[in-house]
Amino acid sequence: MERIASFNVDHTVLPPGMYLSREDGDVATYDLRFCRPNAGRYIDNPSLHTVEHLFATFARNSAFGGSVIYFGPMGCRTGFYFLLRAVNAGDAIALVREATALVAGYDGDVPGCSEGECGNCREHDLSGARAWASGYLSAIQCWTEDMLAYPSAK
């Protein structure tokens, strides 16, 4: 089988940040890396689930909501993939910062958190989601378009 592009990223040199993973026509896939891969600390499932609900809700309700294709967790639990259609990189960075800040400061009921709306509505952790979002926000606070490329091994 052909090796997929994400397996060609050197995960040994990948710090938390925001990276342009791929572009398919007018759809950009961003790698929102919340923690360093293979470092022994991963996003716990309840926090991951809550970040997913909150970030997706905030992003889809933003000025760019009609351009949001997908937001969801990586299986390795080190971050999320965020797919946007026809949004320039600078606006994508600003949107990620805004949505992350909203998650970090959110104090209320988690949207979509009932049995009728979610397949695992009992596994959420708002305080954990806020903590992870706060840490990620610190990592991307000064992120620029020039920083969207994956780092290379030294």
N, C-alpha and C positions, 0 to 999 in steps of 0.2 A: 504494500500500500504506500501511497505517497504520504510523506510526512507533512502534517499540518503546520501552518506558519507559526502558531503560538509555541510549538515545541522547539522552534529554532531560536527563540529568545533565550539569552543566557541568564537564567534565573539566579545564578551565583553572584551577579553584580547588580541586581535589581532592587533599588531602594523604594520606599513608599513614594508615590507620585502619580501623575496622570500621563499616559502614553497613548499615542495613536497606534493602535494595533494593526489596522488595515483600512483600506478604502475600497469599496465596491460601488462603482458609479458615483452616485451622490450620497451614499450611505457611509458614514465614518464609524468605525468601531473603536471606542476608547477603553483602555485598560486602566481602571481606577484601582491602583495597588495600595491597599490600606496598610499592609505590613510586609516585611521582607520575607520572601519565600524561604522555606526550609530552615527557618531560624528558631523553630520550636514554639512560637507563639502564633496562634491562628484565631480568627474571629469565631467565637462560639456560635453554635447554631441559633439560639434564641436572639442574640444580638444581630446576627447576619439577617435573620428573617425580618426583624423590625426595621433595620436600615433599608432593606428592600422595599417594604411597604411604604415607609415615609418618603424616601428619596424618589421612588417612582411616582408617588402621589404629588409631591411638590413639583417635580420636573414636568409632569403632564398637565399641571395647572399653571405653569409659567407661560411667559410670552412665546416660548418655543414648544409648547405642549404638542402642537400638531406635527412637529418634526421628530418627536421622541418615538423611536421604533421599539426599543427594548431596554430595560435595566434589570439585571439579575446577577446573582452571585456566581463566583468561580467555584468549581468543585473543590479546589484546594483550600478554600476559605481564607485566601489572602487578599481578596478584593472582589470587584464587580466588573462586569462588562456593561457599557453604555453605548447604545447605537442611536445615532442621530442622522436625519436626512436633511441635506442642504443647509447646514449650519456651519458658519466659518469657525475656524479653530479658536479665535479669540472669544467669540460668543460662547462656544462650548466650554471653555475654561471658566468663564464668568458664571455660566449656568451651573456647572459642577460646584463651584465655590458657594453659590447662593443656596443650592439645594442641600449641600453638606452643612452649611451654617444653620439652615432651618432644622435639620435633623439634630444637630448638636444642641440647639436651644429649645427643642420641642417639649412642651409640657401639656399633655392632653391624652385623649384616647387614640390608640393606634388605628388609623383608617383601615377598613377592610378586615377587621379582626372579630368576625363572628363566624359561627358554623356555616351560615349560608353564603359567606363571602370568601372563606379561606379554608384550605384543606388541612391546616394544622394550626388553628387559631389559638391554641393553648400554649404554643411554644414561641413566646415573645419576651423580650427584655428591653424595655425602654431605656433604663439607666445605662445598660451595657451599650446599646445603640448610640446613645448620646456620647458616651465616653469614646467609642471608636471613631465617631464622626468628628469629635473635637480633636483627636490626635491626627486624623487625616487632614482636617482643615489647617492645622499647623504646618503639615508637610507641603500643602499646595498653596499656601497663602501668597507666595511670591512667584508662583508658576507662570511661565510665559510660553508662547508658541514655540520658541527655540528649544524648549525643554521637553517637547512632546516625543522626541525620538528616543527609542530604547537605548540605554547605555551599552557600551561595548566593553568586553573584557579588556583589562589593561595589559 
